[in-house]
């Protein structure tokens, strides 16, 4: 399975994982000129911008380690675009990361990091 297929599968698994935990999905793969948001969800009146990182191996570190400062800034800019587009500038927001681990047996496991970073 190539990385693009793995990433798409990881996003699908993460979306179901979040939905099962009571988050309402509002958008997936929201694209703007400045970037893309993997998942936009809502939980208890808070908009949740979710970055999904899927890995087969940990040789390059935990999946969340790839959501470095530069990537966070890009996600924040894209979230601002989303908020502006839907007139939600005053909405309560947070930024989460879902790590998806693709196990050798084909199983996918998720680890949800709530409030992974701040603006």
C-alpha positions in Angstrom: 0.0 0.0 0.0 1.5 3.3 -1.0 1.7 6.3 1.3 -1.2 8.2 -0.4 -3.5 5.2 0.0 -2.3 4.7 3.6 -2.9 8.3 4.4 -6.5 8.2 3.0 -7.2 5.0 4.9 -5.8 6.6 8.1 -8.0 9.6 7.7 -11.1 7.4 7.2 -10.2 5.4 10.3 -9.6 8.7 12.3 -13.0 10.1 11.2 -14.8 7.0 12.4 -12.8 7.0 15.6 -13.8 10.6 16.3 -17.4 10.1 15.3 -17.6 7.1 17.7 -16.4 9.4 20.5 -19.2 11.8 19.9 -17.6 14.4 17.7 -19.7 15.7 14.8 -17.8 15.8 11.6 -18.3 19.1 9.7 -15.8 18.8 6.9 -13.0 16.6 5.6 -10.1 17.6 3.4 -11.1 21.3 3.5 -8.8 22.9 0.9 -7.8 26.6 0.7 -5.0 28.4 -1.1 -2.9 28.3 2.1 -3.4 24.6 3.0 -5.7 21.8 3.9 -7.5 20.7 7.0 -7.8 16.9 7.3 -10.9 17.0 9.5 -13.1 19.7 10.9 -15.4 18.5 13.7 -17.4 19.9 16.5 -17.6 18.8 20.1 -19.8 20.5 22.8 -19.9 23.8 20.9 -16.1 23.8 20.1 -14.8 23.6 16.6 -12.0 21.0 16.4 -9.4 21.2 13.7 -7.8 17.7 13.4 -4.6 16.8 11.7 -4.3 13.1 11.0 -0.9 11.4 10.8 -0.6 7.8 9.8 2.5 5.6 10.2 3.5 2.0 9.6 6.8 2.3 11.6 8.2 4.6 14.2 11.6 4.9 12.7 11.0 8.6 12.1 9.4 9.1 15.5 5.8 9.4 16.6 3.4 10.5 14.0 2.6 13.7 16.0 6.3 14.7 15.8 5.7 15.6 12.2 3.3 18.3 13.2 6.1 20.7 13.9 5.9 24.5 14.4 5.8 25.3 10.6 3.0 22.7 10.0 1.1 24.1 13.0 1.2 27.6 11.6 -0.1 26.4 8.3 -3.0 24.6 10.0 -3.8 27.7 12.0 -3.8 29.8 8.8 -6.1 27.3 7.1 -8.4 27.2 10.1 -8.7 31.0 10.1 -9.7 30.8 6.4 -12.4 28.2 7.4 -13.7 30.4 10.2 -13.8 33.5 7.9 -15.5 31.6 5.1 -18.3 30.4 7.4 -18.5 33.6 9.5 -17.4 31.8 12.6 -14.5 34.1 13.7 -15.9 34.2 17.3 -16.2 30.4 17.6 -14.4 28.5 20.3 -11.7 26.3 18.7 -9.0 23.8 19.4 -6.4 21.9 17.5 -6.1 18.1 17.8 -3.9 15.5 16.3 -4.9 11.9 15.7 -2.1 9.5 15.3 -3.0 6.4 13.3 -0.8 3.3 13.6 -1.0 0.8 10.8 -0.1 -2.5 12.3 1.5 -5.4 10.3 -1.8 -7.4 10.6 -3.7 -4.7 8.8 -5.4 -3.3 12.0 -5.4 0.4 12.5 -5.1 2.0 16.0 -5.7 5.6 16.9 -4.3 7.9 19.5 -6.1 11.2 20.0 -4.1 14.1 21.3 -6.6 16.8 22.4 -5.3 20.4 22.4 -2.1 19.3 20.6 -1.1 22.9 20.0 -2.4 26.5 20.4 -2.6 29.6 18.3 
